[in-house]
Amino acid sequence: MRTMRLMLIALAGAIVALAGDVRPGAARQWYPWCAMYADRSGITACGFDTFEQCLETVRGIGGSCIHNWYPPPAARPRHERYWRPFYR
């Protein structure tokens, strides 16, 4: 009975630790080159810093490299929150 209680407390702690990720979602890195693989899946992997790195990846597999035309959105300035009346 006591071990079951300890296991439940440990499980709850693990769930809280995994759910409490503090990294923002917009912090993903943007890469300028994408590899389009030459199979029926149509997979495009945009994770390359240089064109040569992309070419080395698709060399034996087959495919082509394209420029990633969708840059990340520019960071918007943070506005101070202020009180606004609900009714005007």
NORLINCOR-V932290 format. One record per helix or strand. SS is the DSSP state (a for helix, b for strand). FROM is the first residue (numbers start at 1). TO is the last residue. If there is no record, write none. Layout:
ss=(SS:SS)
from=(FROM:FROM)
to=(TO:TO)
//
This chain:
ss=(a:a:b:b:a:b)
from=(2:25:33:44:51:63)
to=(19:27:37:48:58:67)
//
